[in-house]
């Protein structure tokens, strides 16, 4: 189906079109930044900004960590997507099913074909719970529904073995599994049940966290809190009948409650379009965020194969770079903005305690001792996300 806008676009009446795929943190920020900075072009009919997003809601995913332990209400984790996008951004409530970067076109699920001058792919990561046998008997907190289910089961759990860990790498928000182990420690301590609950953290690396310097601190804190560890534990399958988690190395962990972060893959549209590797992660230039050979196509956030965390702050910093580059090109300037690999995230180490991690391609994180101030800043940022980050009032600035 061809719309009036498409006809005008092809006739040259409309000069440029930016098409954004995905309405998560990265896609929302890019769309809003472009609308703010290029409002005159939009008003003069020289630019169209369209964002393709099938969901009516925008989710604040860090909230999913706190919902199961009653530190954040589920209703605080989402809002209507329409409330976040700036004037001048056209929301297409649909999903992309095929991307042809040679033809500069995107096919939507309703059959519509969208052409573009600039494409920003911010399609995120998808959970693949079918990739591990028996995973259906486990819990996680990487979606709102899953976080609520875990909250409900924890409220009735009064003793036994809890195992928590990662099925495979990469996965969104690397600190989150360790954070949940710390939160569970305090959660059961508050309920007077800690001595009746054994918490075991398993991880597929020979350390508890991907980054060595951070791993040392997390490891020590787990020792202090009596959290057991099973390292180099590469999940093979879950024996649901006997309640055992079995690794490729032949180790077993018995459980009464298993919290397992499911395997992550790139979005289905990436895999169907042949744009990514076997798991659907897209190869991009680490500085410009372009697909090599395609200066009109950018990829940001969880969708890339970059050696950085799959985290909201990464999408935020990358979105600031991409929007700046597109603005400069549309204004006739050489785009010089570059992504330096910057990541910033909080690491919660318990109720009322957190540290902060800041790093980039060239500078590893140097975590500061956990304190209440960083926990307070995280809680404050949870409240400010909607107005500060999602609406792009300070894109590229994360607290």
Secondary structure as GFF3:
##gff-version 3
##sequence-region A 1 399
A	DSSP	alpha_helix	4	11	.	.	.	ID=ss1
A	DSSP	beta_strand	16	21	.	.	.	ID=ss2
A	DSSP	alpha_helix	25	37	.	.	.	ID=ss3
A	DSSP	alpha_helix	39	43	.	.	.	ID=ss4
A	DSSP	beta_strand	47	52	.	.	.	ID=ss5
A	DSSP	beta_strand	57	59	.	.	.	ID=ss6
A	DSSP	alpha_helix	63	67	.	.	.	ID=ss7
A	DSSP	three_ten_helix	74	77	.	.	.	ID=ss8
A	DSSP	beta_strand	78	80	.	.	.	ID=ss9
A	DSSP	three_ten_helix	81	83	.	.	.	ID=ss10
A	DSSP	beta_strand	89	92	.	.	.	ID=ss11
A	DSSP	beta_strand	96	100	.	.	.	ID=ss12
A	DSSP	beta_strand	105	108	.	.	.	ID=ss13
A	DSSP	beta_strand	113	115	.	.	.	ID=ss14
A	DSSP	beta_strand	118	121	.	.	.	ID=ss15
A	DSSP	beta_strand	125	128	.	.	.	ID=ss16
A	DSSP	three_ten_helix	129	131	.	.	.	ID=ss17
A	DSSP	three_ten_helix	135	137	.	.	.	ID=ss18
A	DSSP	alpha_helix	144	155	.	.	.	ID=ss19
A	DSSP	beta_strand	160	166	.	.	.	ID=ss20
A	DSSP	alpha_helix	176	190	.	.	.	ID=ss21
A	DSSP	three_ten_helix	194	196	.	.	.	ID=ss22
A	DSSP	beta_strand	197	203	.	.	.	ID=ss23
A	DSSP	alpha_helix	212	224	.	.	.	ID=ss24
A	DSSP	beta_strand	228	231	.	.	.	ID=ss25
A	DSSP	beta_strand	235	239	.	.	.	ID=ss26
A	DSSP	beta_strand	244	247	.	.	.	ID=ss27
A	DSSP	beta_strand	252	254	.	.	.	ID=ss28
A	DSSP	beta_strand	257	261	.	.	.	ID=ss29
A	DSSP	beta_strand	263	266	.	.	.	ID=ss30
A	DSSP	alpha_helix	268	272	.	.	.	ID=ss31
A	DSSP	beta_strand	290	291	.	.	.	ID=ss32
A	DSSP	beta_strand	294	299	.	.	.	ID=ss33
A	DSSP	three_ten_helix	301	303	.	.	.	ID=ss34
A	DSSP	alpha_helix	312	330	.	.	.	ID=ss35
A	DSSP	beta_strand	343	350	.	.	.	ID=ss36
A	DSSP	beta_strand	353	359	.	.	.	ID=ss37
A	DSSP	alpha_helix	372	384	.	.	.	ID=ss38
A	DSSP	pi_helix	385	390	.	.	.	ID=ss39
###
